[in-house]
Amino acid sequence: MPRRTSQTLTEAELRIMQVLWHKGACTVQQVLDGLAGDSILAYNTVLTTIRILERKGYVGHAKDGRAHVYTTLVAEEEASRSEIRHLVSRFFRNSHESLVLNILEDRGIEPQELERLRRMLEQAEEPSQTADSMIGGPTRKSVTGSEPQ
């Protein structure tokens, strides 16, 4: 029975994606060369993994003569967010708060980091406060341009 394909990236797939994100469009040989510092992989192993990434929708290819040139179809940031969503749904019952609390409990937090997080949270709240005050404010106009009744 064949293994079920994971919709998230395996370690090997992530290593190949990192080469493609860093270098841009590559042939299998160029990906293999980009992995040179890592453990040595066979050409066919890299090719098989790239084909799996293509089936998953992470990678596409174009023909250049006899060679296939592979490019990413998913940005690194998008893949990262997708992995986090998967992690949150799988281990934290879709609670991002539980994820953050787990991280903080696991490694602790320095006072400087805590202050930086507070500032980030305050900045994240500012646009929503402005929008809320505009929506509920007394100067809101109706579609006709007159004051609401």
BATOR-780586 format. One record per residue: chain; residue in three letters; x, y, z of N, C-alpha, C in turn; residue number from 1. Coordinates in nm, 2 decimals, padded with zeros to 4 digits. Layout:
+-------+------+--------+---------+--------+---------+----------+--------+--------+---------+--------+------+
| chain | resn | n_east | n_north |   n_up | ca_east | ca_north |  ca_up | c_east | c_north |   c_up | resi |
+-------+------+--------+---------+--------+---------+----------+--------+--------+---------+--------+------+
|     A |  ALA |      X |       Y |      Z |       X |        Y |      Z |      X |       Y |      Z |  NUM |
...
+-------+------+--------+---------+--------+---------+----------+--------+--------+---------+--------+------+
***
This chain:
+-------+------+--------+---------+--------+---------+----------+--------+--------+---------+--------+------+
| chain | resn | n_east | n_north |   n_up | ca_east | ca_north |  ca_up | c_east | c_north |   c_up | resi |
+-------+------+--------+---------+--------+---------+----------+--------+--------+---------+--------+------+
|     A |  MET |  00.08 |  -00.12 |  00.00 |   00.00 |    00.00 |  00.00 |  00.09 |   00.12 |  00.00 |    1 |
|     A |  PRO |  00.07 |   00.22 | -00.10 |   00.16 |    00.33 | -00.10 |  00.13 |   00.43 |  00.01 |    2 |
|     A |  ARG |  00.23 |   00.50 |  00.05 |   00.22 |    00.60 |  00.16 |  00.12 |   00.71 |  00.11 |    3 |
|     A |  ARG |  00.05 |   00.77 |  00.21 |  -00.04 |    00.88 |  00.18 |  00.04 |   01.01 |  00.16 |    4 |
|     A |  THR |  00.01 |   01.09 |  00.06 |   00.09 |    01.21 |  00.04 |  00.05 |   01.32 |  00.14 |    5 |
|     A |  SER |  00.15 |   01.37 |  00.21 |   00.12 |    01.48 |  00.30 |  00.10 |   01.61 |  00.23 |    6 |
|     A |  GLN |  00.00 |   01.69 |  00.27 |  -00.02 |    01.82 |  00.20 |  00.07 |   01.92 |  00.25 |    7 |
|     A |  THR |  00.13 |   01.90 |  00.37 |   00.23 |    01.99 |  00.42 |  00.37 |   01.94 |  00.37 |    8 |
|     A |  LEU |  00.47 |   02.02 |  00.39 |   00.60 |    01.99 |  00.33 |  00.68 |   01.90 |  00.43 |    9 |
|     A |  THR |  00.73 |   01.79 |  00.37 |   00.82 |    01.70 |  00.45 |  00.96 |   01.77 |  00.46 |   10 |
|     A |  GLU |  01.05 |   01.72 |  00.54 |   01.18 |    01.78 |  00.55 |  01.25 |   01.79 |  00.42 |   11 |
|     A |  ALA |  01.25 |   01.68 |  00.34 |   01.32 |    01.68 |  00.21 |  01.26 |   01.78 |  00.12 |   12 |
|     A |  GLU |  01.12 |   01.78 |  00.12 |   01.06 |    01.88 |  00.03 |  01.09 |   02.02 |  00.07 |   13 |
|     A |  LEU |  01.09 |   02.05 |  00.20 |   01.13 |    02.18 |  00.24 |  01.27 |   02.22 |  00.20 |   14 |
|     A |  ARG |  01.36 |   02.13 |  00.21 |   01.50 |    02.16 |  00.17 |  01.50 |   02.20 |  00.02 |   15 |
|     A |  ILE |  01.43 |   02.13 | -00.06 |   01.43 |    02.16 | -00.21 |  01.36 |   02.29 | -00.23 |   16 |
|     A |  MET |  01.25 |   02.32 | -00.16 |   01.18 |    02.44 | -00.18 |  01.27 |   02.56 | -00.14 |   17 |
|     A |  GLN |  01.35 |   02.54 | -00.03 |   01.43 |    02.65 |  00.01 |  01.54 |   02.68 | -00.10 |   18 |
|     A |  VAL |  01.59 |   02.58 | -00.17 |   01.68 |    02.61 | -00.28 |  01.61 |   02.68 | -00.39 |   19 |
|     A |  LEU |  01.49 |   02.64 | -00.42 |   01.41 |    02.71 | -00.53 |  01.38 |   02.85 | -00.49 |   20 |
|     A |  TRP |  01.34 |   02.87 | -00.36 |   01.30 |    03.01 | -00.32 |  01.43 |   03.10 | -00.32 |   21 |
|     A |  HIS |  01.54 |   03.04 | -00.29 |   01.67 |    03.12 | -00.28 |  01.72 |   03.15 | -00.42 |   22 |
|     A |  LYS |  01.73 |   03.04 | -00.51 |   01.79 |    03.05 | -00.64 |  01.70 |   03.10 | -00.75 |   23 |
|     A |  GLY |  01.57 |   03.07 | -00.73 |   01.47 |    03.09 | -00.84 |  01.46 |   02.97 | -00.93 |   24 |
|     A |  ALA |  01.43 |   02.99 | -01.05 |   01.41 |    02.87 | -01.14 |  01.53 |   02.79 | -01.16 |   25 |
|     A |  CYS |  01.52 |   02.66 | -01.15 |   01.63 |    02.57 | -01.15 |  01.60 |   02.44 | -01.22 |   26 |
|     A |  THR |  01.70 |   02.38 | -01.28 |   01.69 |    02.24 | -01.32 |  01.71 |   02.15 | -01.20 |   27 |
|     A |  VAL |  01.68 |   02.02 | -01.22 |   01.71 |    01.92 | -01.11 |  01.86 |   01.93 | -01.07 |   28 |
|     A |  GLN |  01.95 |   01.94 | -01.17 |   02.09 |    01.94 | -01.14 |  02.12 |   02.07 | -01.06 |   29 |
|     A |  GLN |  02.06 |   02.18 | -01.09 |   02.09 |    02.30 | -01.02 |  02.04 |   02.29 | -00.87 |   30 |
|     A |  VAL |  01.92 |   02.23 | -00.86 |   01.87 |    02.20 | -00.72 |  01.97 |   02.11 | -00.64 |   31 |
|     A |  LEU |  02.01 |   02.01 | -00.71 |   02.11 |    01.92 | -00.65 |  02.23 |   01.99 | -00.61 |   32 |
|     A |  ASP |  02.28 |   02.08 | -00.69 |   02.40 |    02.16 | -00.66 |  02.37 |   02.25 | -00.54 |   33 |
|     A |  GLY |  02.25 |   02.30 | -00.53 |   02.21 |    02.39 | -00.42 |  02.20 |   02.32 | -00.29 |   34 |
|     A |  LEU |  02.19 |   02.19 | -00.30 |   02.18 |    02.10 | -00.18 |  02.32 |   02.05 | -00.14 |   35 |
|     A |  ALA |  02.42 |   02.09 | -00.21 |   02.55 |    02.03 | -00.19 |  02.60 |   02.03 | -00.05 |   36 |
|     A |  GLY |  02.57 |   02.13 |  00.03 |   02.62 |    02.14 |  00.16 |  02.55 |   02.04 |  00.25 |   37 |
|     A |  ASP |  02.43 |   01.99 |  00.21 |   02.35 |    01.90 |  00.29 |  02.40 |   01.76 |  00.26 |   38 |
|     A |  SER |  02.33 |   01.66 |  00.32 |   02.37 |    01.52 |  00.29 |  02.35 |   01.50 |  00.14 |   39 |
|     A |  ILE |  02.43 |   01.41 |  00.09 |   02.44 |    01.38 | -00.05 |  02.31 |   01.30 | -00.09 |   40 |
|     A |  LEU |  02.24 |   01.36 | -00.19 |   02.12 |    01.29 | -00.25 |  02.15 |   01.25 | -00.39 |   41 |
|     A |  ALA |  02.08 |   01.14 | -00.43 |   02.09 |    01.10 | -00.57 |  02.00 |   01.19 | -00.66 |   42 |
|     A |  TYR |  02.04 |   01.20 | -00.78 |   01.97 |    01.28 | -00.88 |  01.82 |   01.24 | -00.89 |   43 |
|     A |  ASN |  01.80 |   01.11 | -00.89 |   01.66 |    01.05 | -00.90 |  01.58 |   01.08 | -00.78 |   44 |
|     A |  THR |  01.64 |   01.09 | -00.66 |   01.57 |    01.12 | -00.54 |  01.52 |   01.27 | -00.54 |   45 |
|     A |  VAL |  01.61 |   01.36 | -00.59 |   01.57 |    01.50 | -00.60 |  01.46 |   01.51 | -00.71 |   46 |
|     A |  LEU |  01.47 |   01.44 | -00.82 |   01.37 |    01.45 | -00.93 |  01.23 |   01.40 | -00.87 |   47 |
|     A |  THR |  01.23 |   01.28 | -00.80 |   01.11 |    01.23 | -00.75 |  01.05 |   01.33 | -00.65 |   48 |
|     A |  THR |  01.13 |   01.39 | -00.57 |   01.07 |    01.48 | -00.47 |  01.02 |   01.61 | -00.54 |   49 |
|     A |  ILE |  01.08 |   01.65 | -00.64 |   01.03 |    01.77 | -00.71 |  00.90 |   01.73 | -00.78 |   50 |
|     A |  ARG |  00.89 |   01.61 | -00.83 |   00.76 |    01.57 | -00.90 |  00.65 |   01.56 | -00.79 |   51 |
|     A |  ILE |  00.68 |   01.52 | -00.67 |   00.58 |    01.52 | -00.57 |  00.54 |   01.66 | -00.53 |   52 |
|     A |  LEU |  00.64 |   01.75 | -00.53 |   00.60 |    01.89 | -00.50 |  00.52 |   01.95 | -00.61 |   53 |
|     A |  GLU |  00.54 |   01.90 | -00.73 |   00.46 |    01.95 | -00.85 |  00.31 |   01.90 | -00.83 |   54 |
|     A |  ARG |  00.30 |   01.77 | -00.79 |   00.16 |    01.72 | -00.77 |  00.09 |   01.79 | -00.66 |   55 |
|     A |  LYS |  00.16 |   01.83 | -00.56 |   00.11 |    01.90 | -00.45 |  00.07 |   02.05 | -00.48 |   56 |
|     A |  GLY |  00.12 |   02.10 | -00.59 |   00.10 |    02.23 | -00.63 |  00.20 |   02.34 | -00.58 |   57 |
|     A |  TYR |  00.31 |   02.29 | -00.53 |   00.41 |    02.38 | -00.48 |  00.50 |   02.43 | -00.59 |   58 |
|     A |  VAL |  00.52 |   02.35 | -00.69 |   00.62 |    02.37 | -00.80 |  00.56 |   02.35 | -00.93 |   59 |
|     A |  GLY |  00.60 |   02.42 | -01.03 |   00.56 |    02.40 | -01.17 |  00.69 |   02.39 | -01.25 |   60 |
|     A |  HIS |  00.67 |   02.36 | -01.38 |   00.79 |    02.35 | -01.47 |  00.76 |   02.40 | -01.61 |   61 |
|     A |  ALA |  00.87 |   02.44 | -01.67 |   00.86 |    02.47 | -01.82 |  00.97 |   02.40 | -01.88 |   62 |
|     A |  LYS |  00.95 |   02.36 | -02.01 |   01.06 |    02.29 | -02.08 |  01.15 |   02.39 | -02.15 |   63 |
|     A |  ASP |  01.28 |   02.37 | -02.13 |   01.39 |    02.44 | -02.20 |  01.47 |   02.35 | -02.27 |   64 |
|     A |  GLY |  01.44 |   02.33 | -02.40 |   01.50 |    02.22 | -02.48 |  01.46 |   02.09 | -02.42 |   65 |
|     A |  ARG |  01.56 |   02.01 | -02.38 |   01.52 |    01.88 | -02.32 |  01.51 |   01.88 | -02.17 |   66 |
|     A |  ALA |  01.55 |   01.99 | -02.11 |   01.55 |    02.00 | -01.96 |  01.42 |   02.06 | -01.92 |   67 |
|     A |  HIS |  01.38 |   02.03 | -01.80 |   01.27 |    02.09 | -01.73 |  01.33 |   02.19 | -01.63 |   68 |
|     A |  VAL |  01.27 |   02.31 | -01.63 |   01.31 |    02.41 | -01.54 |  01.20 |   02.43 | -01.44 |   69 |
|     A |  TYR |  01.23 |   02.41 | -01.31 |   01.12 |    02.42 | -01.21 |  01.12 |   02.55 | -01.14 |   70 |
|     A |  THR |  01.00 |   02.60 | -01.11 |   00.98 |    02.72 | -01.03 |  00.88 |   02.70 | -00.92 |   71 |
|     A |  THR |  00.89 |   02.78 | -00.82 |   00.79 |    02.77 | -00.71 |  00.66 |   02.84 | -00.76 |   72 |
|     A |  LEU |  00.55 |   02.78 | -00.71 |   00.42 |    02.83 | -00.73 |  00.36 |   02.89 | -00.60 |   73 |
|     A |  VAL |  00.43 |   02.86 | -00.49 |   00.39 |    02.91 | -00.36 |  00.50 |   02.99 | -00.30 |   74 |
|     A |  ALA |  00.47 |   03.11 | -00.26 |   00.58 |    03.19 | -00.19 |  00.61 |   03.13 | -00.06 |   75 |
|     A |  GLU |  00.73 |   03.16 | -00.01 |   00.78 |    03.11 |  00.12 |  00.69 |   03.15 |  00.23 |   76 |
|     A |  GLU |  00.65 |   03.28 |  00.23 |   00.56 |    03.33 |  00.34 |  00.43 |   03.25 |  00.34 |   77 |
|     A |  GLU |  00.37 |   03.23 |  00.22 |   00.25 |    03.15 |  00.21 |  00.26 |   03.01 |  00.26 |   78 |
|     A |  ALA |  00.37 |   02.94 |  00.23 |   00.39 |    02.81 |  00.27 |  00.41 |   02.81 |  00.42 |   79 |
|     A |  SER |  00.48 |   02.90 |  00.48 |   00.50 |    02.91 |  00.62 |  00.37 |   02.93 |  00.69 |   80 |
|     A |  ARG |  00.28 |   03.02 |  00.64 |   00.15 |    03.04 |  00.71 |  00.07 |   02.92 |  00.70 |   81 |
|     A |  SER |  00.07 |   02.85 |  00.59 |   00.00 |    02.72 |  00.57 |  00.04 |   02.62 |  00.67 |   82 |
|     A |  GLU |  00.17 |   02.61 |  00.69 |   00.22 |    02.51 |  00.79 |  00.18 |   02.55 |  00.93 |   83 |
|     A |  ILE |  00.18 |   02.68 |  00.96 |   00.13 |    02.72 |  01.09 | -00.01 |   02.69 |  01.11 |   84 |
|     A |  ARG | -00.10 |   02.72 |  01.01 |  -00.24 |    02.69 |  01.02 | -00.26 |   02.54 |  01.04 |   85 |
|     A |  HIS | -00.18 |   02.46 |  00.97 |  -00.19 |    02.31 |  00.99 | -00.15 |   02.27 |  01.13 |   86 |
|     A |  LEU | -00.05 |   02.33 |  01.18 |   00.00 |    02.30 |  01.32 | -00.11 |   02.34 |  01.42 |   87 |
|     A |  VAL | -00.16 |   02.46 |  01.40 |  -00.26 |    02.51 |  01.50 | -00.39 |   02.42 |  01.50 |   88 |
|     A |  SER | -00.43 |   02.38 |  01.38 |  -00.55 |    02.30 |  01.37 | -00.53 |   02.16 |  01.43 |   89 |
|     A |  ARG | -00.41 |   02.11 |  01.40 |  -00.38 |    01.97 |  01.44 | -00.35 |   01.95 |  01.59 |   90 |
|     A |  PHE | -00.28 |   02.05 |  01.65 |  -00.24 |    02.03 |  01.79 | -00.31 |   02.13 |  01.89 |   91 |
|     A |  PHE | -00.36 |   02.24 |  01.84 |  -00.42 |    02.34 |  01.93 | -00.56 |   02.37 |  01.91 |   92 |
|     A |  ARG | -00.64 |   02.28 |  01.84 |  -00.78 |    02.30 |  01.82 | -00.82 |   02.43 |  01.76 |   93 |
|     A |  ASN | -00.74 |   02.47 |  01.66 |  -00.76 |    02.60 |  01.59 | -00.74 |   02.72 |  01.68 |   94 |
|     A |  SER | -00.67 |   02.71 |  01.79 |  -00.65 |    02.83 |  01.88 | -00.51 |   02.88 |  01.87 |   95 |
|     A |  HIS | -00.50 |   02.99 |  01.80 |  -00.36 |    03.06 |  01.79 | -00.31 |   03.10 |  01.93 |   96 |
|     A |  GLU | -00.41 |   03.14 |  02.01 |  -00.37 |    03.18 |  02.15 | -00.30 |   03.06 |  02.22 |   97 |
|     A |  SER | -00.35 |   02.94 |  02.21 |  -00.29 |    02.82 |  02.27 | -00.15 |   02.80 |  02.22 |   98 |
|     A |  LEU | -00.13 |   02.82 |  02.09 |   00.00 |    02.80 |  02.03 |  00.10 |   02.90 |  02.09 |   99 |
|     A |  VAL |  00.06 |   03.03 |  02.09 |   00.15 |    03.13 |  02.15 |  00.18 |   03.10 |  02.30 |  100 |
|     A |  LEU |  00.08 |   03.07 |  02.37 |   00.10 |    03.04 |  02.51 |  00.19 |   02.92 |  02.53 |  101 |
|     A |  ASN |  00.17 |   02.82 |  02.45 |   00.26 |    02.70 |  02.46 |  00.40 |   02.74 |  02.43 |  102 |
|     A |  ILE |  00.43 |   02.82 |  02.33 |   00.56 |    02.87 |  02.30 |  00.62 |   02.94 |  02.41 |  103 |
|     A |  LEU |  00.54 |   03.03 |  02.47 |   00.59 |    03.11 |  02.58 |  00.62 |   03.03 |  02.70 |  104 |
|     A |  GLU |  00.54 |   02.93 |  02.73 |   00.56 |    02.84 |  02.85 |  00.68 |   02.75 |  02.82 |  105 |
|     A |  ASP |  00.70 |   02.71 |  02.70 |   00.81 |    02.62 |  02.67 |  00.94 |   02.68 |  02.68 |  106 |
|     A |  ARG |  00.96 |   02.80 |  02.63 |   01.09 |    02.86 |  02.63 |  01.11 |   02.98 |  02.72 |  107 |
|     A |  GLY |  01.00 |   03.02 |  02.79 |   01.01 |    03.14 |  02.87 |  01.03 |   03.27 |  02.78 |  108 |
|     A |  ILE |  01.03 |   03.38 |  02.84 |   01.04 |    03.50 |  02.76 |  01.12 |   03.61 |  02.84 |  109 |
|     A |  GLU |  01.21 |   03.67 |  02.78 |   01.29 |    03.78 |  02.84 |  01.21 |   03.90 |  02.85 |  110 |
|     A |  PRO |  01.24 |   03.99 |  02.94 |   01.16 |    04.12 |  02.96 |  01.16 |   04.20 |  02.83 |  111 |
|     A |  GLN |  01.28 |   04.20 |  02.76 |   01.28 |    04.28 |  02.64 |  01.19 |   04.23 |  02.53 |  112 |
|     A |  GLU |  01.19 |   04.09 |  02.52 |   01.10 |    04.03 |  02.42 |  00.96 |   04.05 |  02.45 |  113 |
|     A |  LEU |  00.92 |   04.05 |  02.58 |   00.79 |    04.07 |  02.62 |  00.74 |   04.22 |  02.59 |  114 |
|     A |  GLU |  00.83 |   04.31 |  02.61 |   00.80 |    04.45 |  02.58 |  00.78 |   04.47 |  02.43 |  115 |
|     A |  ARG |  00.87 |   04.40 |  02.35 |   00.85 |    04.41 |  02.20 |  00.72 |   04.35 |  02.16 |  116 |
|     A |  LEU |  00.68 |   04.24 |  02.22 |   00.55 |    04.17 |  02.18 |  00.44 |   04.27 |  02.22 |  117 |
|     A |  ARG |  00.45 |   04.33 |  02.33 |   00.34 |    04.43 |  02.37 |  00.33 |   04.54 |  02.27 |  118 |
|     A |  ARG |  00.44 |   04.60 |  02.22 |   00.44 |    04.70 |  02.12 |  00.37 |   04.65 |  01.99 |  119 |
|     A |  MET |  00.41 |   04.53 |  01.95 |   00.36 |    04.47 |  01.83 |  00.21 |   04.45 |  01.84 |  120 |
|     A |  LEU |  00.16 |   04.41 |  01.96 |   00.02 |    04.39 |  01.98 | -00.06 |   04.52 |  01.98 |  121 |
|     A |  GLU |  00.00 |   04.62 |  02.04 |  -00.06 |    04.75 |  02.04 | -00.07 |   04.81 |  01.89 |  122 |
|     A |  GLN |  00.03 |   04.79 |  01.81 |   00.03 |    04.84 |  01.68 | -00.07 |   04.76 |  01.59 |  123 |
|     A |  ALA | -00.08 |   04.63 |  01.62 |  -00.18 |    04.55 |  01.55 | -00.32 |   04.59 |  01.58 |  124 |
|     A |  GLU | -00.35 |   04.64 |  01.70 |  -00.48 |    04.69 |  01.74 | -00.52 |   04.82 |  01.69 |  125 |
|     A |  GLU | -00.42 |   04.91 |  01.66 |  -00.45 |    05.05 |  01.62 | -00.54 |   05.06 |  01.50 |  126 |
|     A |  PRO | -00.52 |   04.99 |  01.39 |  -00.61 |    05.01 |  01.27 | -00.75 |   04.97 |  01.30 |  127 |
|     A |  SER | -00.77 |   04.86 |  01.38 |  -00.91 |    04.82 |  01.41 | -00.98 |   04.92 |  01.50 |  128 |
|     A |  GLN | -00.90 |   04.98 |  01.59 |  -00.96 |    05.08 |  01.68 | -01.01 |   05.20 |  01.59 |  129 |
|     A |  THR | -00.93 |   05.24 |  01.50 |  -00.96 |    05.35 |  01.41 | -01.09 |   05.32 |  01.33 |  130 |
|     A |  ALA | -01.09 |   05.20 |  01.28 |  -01.20 |    05.15 |  01.20 | -01.33 |   05.15 |  01.28 |  131 |
|     A |  ASP | -01.32 |   05.10 |  01.41 |  -01.43 |    05.09 |  01.50 | -01.49 |   05.23 |  01.53 |  132 |
|     A |  SER | -01.40 |   05.32 |  01.55 |  -01.45 |    05.46 |  01.59 | -01.51 |   05.52 |  01.47 |  133 |
|     A |  MET | -01.46 |   05.49 |  01.35 |  -01.52 |    05.55 |  01.23 | -01.66 |   05.49 |  01.20 |  134 |
|     A |  ILE | -01.67 |   05.36 |  01.22 |  -01.80 |    05.30 |  01.20 | -01.91 |   05.34 |  01.29 |  135 |
|     A |  GLY | -01.88 |   05.35 |  01.42 |  -01.98 |    05.39 |  01.52 | -01.98 |   05.54 |  01.55 |  136 |
|     A |  GLY | -01.91 |   05.62 |  01.48 |  -01.90 |    05.76 |  01.51 | -02.03 |   05.84 |  01.47 |  137 |
|     A |  PRO | -02.05 |   05.95 |  01.53 |  -02.18 |    06.02 |  01.51 | -02.18 |   06.10 |  01.38 |  138 |
|     A |  THR | -02.07 |   06.10 |  01.31 |  -02.07 |    06.18 |  01.18 | -02.09 |   06.09 |  01.06 |  139 |
|     A |  ARG | -02.12 |   05.96 |  01.08 |  -02.14 |    05.87 |  00.97 | -02.26 |   05.92 |  00.88 |  140 |
|     A |  LYS | -02.24 |   05.92 |  00.75 |  -02.34 |    05.96 |  00.66 | -02.41 |   05.84 |  00.60 |  141 |
|     A |  SER | -02.53 |   05.86 |  00.56 |  -02.60 |    05.76 |  00.48 | -02.56 |   05.76 |  00.34 |  142 |
|     A |  VAL | -02.61 |   05.67 |  00.26 |  -02.58 |    05.67 |  00.12 | -02.62 |   05.80 |  00.05 |  143 |
|     A |  THR | -02.73 |   05.86 |  00.09 |  -02.78 |    05.98 |  00.03 | -02.70 |   06.10 |  00.06 |  144 |
|     A |  GLY | -02.61 |   06.09 |  00.16 |  -02.53 |    06.20 |  00.20 | -02.59 |   06.28 |  00.32 |  145 |
|     A |  SER | -02.70 |   06.24 |  00.37 |  -02.76 |    06.31 |  00.48 | -02.72 |   06.23 |  00.61 |  146 |
|     A |  GLU | -02.74 |   06.30 |  00.72 |  -02.71 |    06.23 |  00.85 | -02.81 |   06.12 |  00.88 |  147 |
|     A |  PRO | -02.76 |   06.01 |  00.94 |  -02.85 |    05.90 |  00.97 | -02.96 |   05.95 |  01.07 |  148 |
|     A |  GLN | -03.07 |   05.89 |  01.07 |  -03.18 |    05.92 |  01.16 | -03.18 |   05.85 |  01.28 |  149 |
+-------+------+--------+---------+--------+---------+----------+--------+--------+---------+--------+------+
***
